[in-house]
Amino acid sequence: MSTEKEGTMNALAATNRNFKLAARLLGLDSKLEKSLLIPFREIKVECTIPKDDGTLASFVGFRVQHDNARGPMKGGIRYHPEVDPDEVNALAQLMTWKTAVANIPYGGAKGGIGCNPGDLSISELERLTRVFTQKIHDLIGIHIDVPAPDMGTGPQTMAWILDEYSKFHGHSPAVVTGKPIDLGGSLGRDAATGRGVLFAAEALLNEHGKTVSGQRFAIQGFGNVGSWAAQLIHEQGGKVVAVSDITGAIKNSKGIDVPNLMKHVKEHKGVKGFHGADAIEPQSVLVEDCDILIPAALGGVINRENANDIKAKFIVEAANHPTDPEADEILSKKGVVILPDIYANSGGVTVSYFEWVQNIQGFMWEEEKVNDVLKTYMTKGFKDVKEMCKTHDCDLRMGAFTLGVNRVARATVLRGWEA
């Protein structure tokens, strides 16, 4: 089993565990609890395409639609060799709770195709995407299930889905989010998750009488989310003292010149070799001396092996499931405050919701409005999580889970689930 696969199974176990703890705190009826865990629909389809050399290739596509009590289901489509029902199920369920925490009118879904996109040409990827869309077009839709990009997919994939879906249902830009701007994508979407991480960190620090300015940040992962978070933190006067990505890791206790680092990363495809900081071991970024640690890469990176060595006072989870339950307990005893992924990285899906709203209205927003409304949602989300923490005398992770599960349970009951 690969590390990534193990991370997925750990994420599924942790999500189920957190859901059950939240259900217990909320005193949910056992039948309702079981009902909330069972997916609304699971779809598995065969996708056969002609390859560029004339041979046929078959792939298996999945879509798990977890819950629609609060609105149409929402979730990414990933192209990856290890896409399977367990993985898709875990991620679909997590999306149900995440959209509820963000208080946007969606349920959760997730999908994917078991393939290695790097082994396929652009034309093969297009044919595969169109065949997949043909197989599921009557099960997705503007008010049913709204896909988005994920690992191995992007704006171009969404453009193909939009085009293929529109052949059956007429022009329907709101059927997917994360589209190119020219096809109805939202301004501000590219930076949305990283910007949401900044707003989440601001809300957390304000709670403790601090601001981003002057605080020292270590960021593990310098892809889309980590790099945007670093730029925005730097603009707010925060000091980024350590950064890592797949090429290596660097640190500068006086603060890294983030604009220059961005130029270096663009030219050299990674942080390795940046002259404005010292090279360090990649795994040591997590235990560098800093005030706020932002894991923004893979799941399970904070575990019992390194939790005791973490020096940060706050952890803002920009990645999905970066902290193992065992590490959670160790860090809690140390007094480290963890802002959970289910809230902290919800900026992306929130701006996806704004894109959907703009498409339905047929009226696009200025980027300033997108960012302002995102800040409103993230700030309100933190207050809502804190209220649940007070009500149930729990930490932020359980506060977020009880908030999300409670909203979905209330909607389910109000709609008459036993009728």
C-alpha positions in Angstrom: 0.0 0.0 0.0 1.4 3.4 -1.0 1.9 6.3 1.5 -0.8 8.2 -0.3 -3.2 5.3 -0.1 -2.5 4.9 3.6 -3.2 8.6 4.1 -6.6 8.2 2.4 -7.5 5.2 4.6 -6.4 7.2 7.7 -8.5 10.1 6.5 -11.5 7.9 6.1 -11.0 6.4 9.6 -10.5 9.9 11.1 -13.5 11.4 9.4 -15.7 8.5 10.6 -14.3 8.8 14.1 -14.8 12.6 14.2 -18.4 12.2 12.8 -19.3 9.6 15.5 -17.8 11.8 18.3 -19.8 14.8 17.0 -23.0 12.7 16.7 -22.5 11.6 20.3 -22.0 15.2 21.5 -25.1 16.2 19.6 -27.1 13.3 21.0 -28.2 12.2 17.5 -30.7 9.4 17.1 -28.8 6.2 16.1 -31.0 5.7 12.9 -30.4 9.3 11.9 -26.6 8.9 12.5 -26.6 5.8 10.3 -28.6 7.6 7.6 -26.1 10.5 7.5 -23.2 8.2 6.9 -24.7 6.2 4.0 -24.1 7.9 0.6 -27.1 9.1 -1.3 -25.8 7.4 -4.5 -22.7 5.7 -5.7 -21.9 5.6 -9.5 -19.4 3.4 -11.2 -19.0 3.6 -15.0 -16.8 2.1 -17.7 -15.1 4.6 -20.0 -13.6 3.2 -23.2 -11.8 5.5 -25.6 -9.7 5.1 -28.7 -6.1 6.1 -28.0 -4.0 8.1 -30.4 -2.4 4.9 -31.8 -5.8 3.4 -32.7 -6.0 0.9 -29.8 -8.8 0.9 -27.3 -8.3 1.6 -23.6 -10.8 1.2 -20.8 -10.9 3.1 -17.5 -13.3 3.0 -14.5 -15.0 6.3 -13.4 -16.6 6.9 -10.0 -18.9 9.5 -8.5 -20.1 9.3 -5.0 -23.0 11.6 -4.1 -23.0 11.7 -0.3 -25.8 14.0 0.8 -28.2 16.6 -0.6 -30.2 17.7 2.4 -28.8 21.3 2.3 -28.6 21.7 -1.5 -27.0 20.2 -4.6 -24.0 18.0 -4.0 -20.5 19.5 -4.6 -17.1 18.0 -5.0 -14.0 17.5 -7.1 -13.2 15.1 -9.9 -9.7 13.6 -9.7 -7.7 11.7 -12.3 -5.3 9.4 -10.4 -4.2 5.8 -10.7 -5.4 5.0 -7.2 -8.9 6.4 -7.4 -11.3 3.9 -5.9 -14.7 3.8 -4.1 -13.2 3.9 -0.5 -11.2 7.1 -1.3 -14.0 8.8 -3.2 -16.5 7.9 -0.3 -14.2 9.4 2.3 -13.7 12.6 0.4 -17.5 12.9 -0.5 -18.4 12.6 3.2 -15.8 15.2 4.2 -17.3 17.6 1.6 -20.7 17.3 3.2 -19.4 18.5 6.6 -17.1 21.1 5.0 -19.9 22.8 3.0 -22.1 22.8 6.1 -19.3 24.4 8.2 -18.8 27.0 5.5 -22.6 27.5 5.6 -23.0 27.3 1.8 -26.1 25.6 0.4 -24.4 22.4 -0.8 -24.0 18.7 0.1 -21.0 16.6 -0.5 -19.8 14.6 -3.5 -16.5 13.4 -5.0 -15.5 11.6 -8.2 -12.7 10.5 -10.3 -11.3 8.2 -13.0 -8.6 5.6 -12.3 -6.0 6.7 -14.7 -2.5 8.3 -14.8 -3.1 11.6 -16.6 0.6 11.9 -17.3 0.4 8.8 -19.5 -2.4 10.3 -21.7 -2.2 12.9 -24.4 -4.3 16.0 -24.3 -6.6 14.6 -26.9 -6.9 11.3 -25.0 -7.7 13.2 -21.8 -10.4 15.2 -23.7 -12.0 12.0 -25.1 -11.9 10.3 -21.7 -13.5 13.4 -20.0 -16.2 13.5 -22.6 -17.1 9.8 -22.4 -17.2 10.1 -18.5 -19.5 13.1 -18.9 -21.8 11.2 -21.3 -22.1 8.4 -18.8 -23.0 10.6 -15.8 -24.7 13.7 -17.4 -28.2 12.8 -16.3 -26.9 12.3 -12.7 -25.1 15.7 -12.3 -26.6 19.2 -12.9 -26.9 22.8 -11.7 -29.3 21.8 -8.9 -28.2 18.2 -8.5 -24.4 17.8 -8.4 -21.8 20.4 -9.3 -18.3 19.0 -10.0 -15.0 20.9 -9.7 -11.3 20.3 -10.4 -9.2 18.1 -8.1 -5.9 16.2 -8.3 -5.0 15.6 -11.9 -7.7 17.9 -13.3 -8.1 21.6 -13.8 -10.0 24.4 -15.6 -9.5 22.7 -19.0 -11.1 19.5 -17.7 -14.1 21.6 -16.4 -14.4 23.3 -19.8 -14.7 19.9 -21.6 -17.3 18.7 -19.0 -19.3 22.0 -19.5 -19.2 21.6 -23.3 -20.2 17.9 -23.3 -23.0 18.4 -20.7 -24.3 21.4 -22.6 -24.8 19.2 -25.7 -27.5 17.3 -23.7 -29.0 20.1 -21.6 -28.3 23.4 -23.3 -25.7 26.0 -22.3 -25.1 25.4 -18.6 -22.1 27.2 -17.2 -23.2 26.6 -13.5 -22.8 22.8 -14.0 -19.1 22.9 -13.0 -16.9 25.4 -11.1 -13.2 26.0 -11.4 -13.7 26.8 -15.1 -11.5 29.2 -17.2 -12.5 32.8 -16.7 -13.6 33.0 -20.4 -16.2 30.4 -19.8 -17.7 31.8 -16.6 -15.0 31.1 -14.0 -14.8 33.4 -11.1 -12.1 36.0 -10.5 -10.3 35.2 -7.3 -10.8 31.5 -7.5 -7.1 30.7 -8.1 -6.1 32.3 -4.8 -9.3 31.4 -2.9 -8.0 28.5 -0.7 -4.8 30.4 0.2 -6.7 33.6 0.9 -9.2 31.6 3.0 -6.2 30.3 5.0 -5.1 33.9 5.6 -8.6 34.9 6.8 -8.8 31.8 9.0 -5.4 32.6 10.6 -6.5 36.2 11.1 -9.7 35.1 12.9 -7.7 32.7 15.1 -5.0 35.2 16.0 -7.6 37.9 16.7 -9.2 35.6 19.2 -5.9 35.5 21.1 -5.3 39.3 20.8 -2.7 39.0 18.0 -2.5 40.0 14.3 -0.8 38.4 11.4 1.8 41.2 11.3 5.0 40.3 13.1 4.1 36.6 13.6 6.5 33.9 12.3 5.0 31.4 9.8 6.4 28.0 8.6 4.6 26.6 5.5 5.0 23.0 4.5 4.0 22.7 0.8 4.4 25.5 -1.7 1.9 24.6 -4.4 -1.2 26.7 -5.2 -2.4 26.9 -1.6 0.9 27.3 0.2 2.3 29.9 -2.2 -0.8 32.1 -2.2 -0.9 31.9 1.6 2.7 32.9 1.8 2.3 35.9 -0.5 -0.8 37.1 1.3 0.7 36.6 4.8 3.8 38.5 3.6 1.6 41.4 2.3 -0.1 41.6 5.8 3.3 41.9 7.5 3.7 38.3 8.6 7.2 36.8 8.6 7.5 33.6 6.6 10.6 31.9 8.2 10.5 28.4 6.6 9.1 26.9 3.4 9.2 23.4 1.8 8.0 21.8 -1.4 8.8 18.6 -3.3 12.2 20.0 -4.4 13.5 20.8 -0.9 13.2 23.2 2.0 14.6 26.6 3.1 14.6 28.8 6.2 15.5 32.3 7.1 14.8 33.3 10.7 14.7 37.0 9.7 12.0 36.3 7.2 12.1 35.1 3.6 11.6 37.6 0.8 8.5 36.0 -0.6 8.2 38.0 -3.8 11.8 37.0 -4.8 11.0 33.4 -3.8 8.0 33.4 -6.1 10.2 34.6 -9.0 12.8 31.8 -8.1 10.0 29.2 -8.0 8.7 30.3 -11.4 12.1 30.0 -13.0 13.5 26.9 -11.2 10.2 25.0 -10.6 10.8 24.8 -6.8 12.2 26.4 -3.7 15.5 24.5 -3.9 18.5 26.7 -4.5 16.9 30.0 -3.4 19.8 32.3 -2.3 17.8 34.3 0.2 17.6 31.4 2.7 19.4 28.4 4.0 18.7 24.9 2.8 17.3 22.5 5.5 15.9 19.0 5.5 12.3 19.0 4.1 10.8 17.2 7.2 12.3 19.8 9.6 10.0 22.6 8.3 7.3 21.1 10.6 9.5 21.5 13.7 11.1 24.9 12.9 10.9 27.6 15.5 7.8 29.6 14.5 4.5 30.9 15.9 2.1 29.5 13.2 2.7 26.3 11.3 0.7 25.8 8.0 0.8 22.3 6.6 -0.4 22.8 3.0 0.6 19.6 1.3 -0.1 15.9 2.1 -2.2 14.3 4.8 -0.8 12.6 7.8 2.5 14.7 8.0 2.0 15.6 11.6 2.1 12.3 13.6 3.3 10.8 16.9 6.9 10.7 15.6 7.2 14.5 15.2 4.3 16.0 17.3 6.4 16.4 20.5 9.1 18.4 18.5 6.6 20.9 17.0 7.4 24.4 18.4 4.5 26.4 16.8 1.8 27.7 19.2 -0.9 27.5 16.4 -1.4 25.1 13.5 -3.6 26.1 10.6 -4.5 23.1 8.5 -4.4 24.1 4.9 -4.1 20.5 3.7 -6.7 17.8 4.1 -6.1 15.7 7.2 -2.5 16.7 7.9 -2.7 15.8 11.6 -3.1 12.2 12.8 -5.5 11.7 15.8 -2.5 10.6 17.9 -0.7 13.8 17.1 -3.9 15.7 17.9 -3.8 14.4 21.5 -0.1 15.1 22.0 -0.4 18.6 20.7 -3.5 19.3 22.7 -1.6 18.3 25.9 1.2 20.7 24.9 -1.4 23.5 24.5 -1.0 23.9 20.7 -4.2 25.3 19.1 -5.2 23.5 15.9 -7.5 25.2 13.4 -9.0 22.2 11.5 -8.9 21.6 7.8 -12.7 21.3 7.6 -12.9 25.0 8.3 -9.4 26.4 7.5 -9.2 25.3 3.8 -12.9 25.9 3.0 -12.0 29.1 1.1 -11.8 27.2 -2.2 -15.2 25.6 -2.1 -16.7 28.9 -0.8 -15.5 30.8 -3.9 -16.7 27.9 -6.0 -20.1 28.6 -4.6 -19.7 32.3 -5.6 -18.9 31.1 -9.1 -22.0 29.0 -9.2 -24.1 32.0 -7.9 -22.6 34.3 -10.6 -23.3 31.7 -13.4 -26.9 31.3 -12.3 -27.4 35.1 -12.1 -25.6 35.6 -15.4 -23.8 38.5 -13.7 -20.1 38.3 -12.8 -18.5 40.0 -9.8 -15.4 42.1 -9.5 -12.5 40.4 -7.8 -12.6 42.8 -4.8 -16.2 41.7 -4.1 -15.2 38.0 -4.3 -12.5 38.6 -1.7 -14.6 40.8 0.5 -17.5 38.3 0.6 -15.0 35.4 1.2 -13.6 37.3 4.3 -17.2 37.7 5.6 -17.9 33.9 5.3 -14.5 32.9 6.8 -14.9 35.3 9.7 -18.5 34.2 10.4 -17.4 30.6 10.1 -14.8 31.0 12.8 -17.4 32.6 15.2 -19.8 29.7 14.5 -17.1 27.1 15.3 -16.2 28.9 18.5 -19.9 28.9 19.6 -20.1 25.2 19.2 -16.8 24.8 21.2 -18.4 26.8 24.0 -21.7 24.8 23.8 -20.1 21.4 23.8 -16.9 22.2 25.8 -14.6 20.9 23.0 -11.6 21.8 20.9 -11.8 23.6 17.5 -11.8 20.3 15.5 -14.8 18.9 17.3 -16.4 22.3 17.3 -16.2 22.3 13.5 -17.5 18.8 13.2 -20.4 19.3 15.5 -21.3 22.5 13.6 -21.2 20.7 10.2 -23.0 17.5 11.4 -25.6 19.5 13.3 -26.5 21.6 10.2 -26.9 18.6 8.0 -28.9 16.7 10.7 -31.2 19.6 11.2 -31.8 20.0 7.4 -32.4 16.2 7.1 -35.0 16.1 10.0 -36.7 19.3 8.7 -37.2 17.7 5.3 -38.9 14.7 6.9 -36.3 11.9 6.5 -38.5 9.3 8.3 -41.6 10.0 6.1 
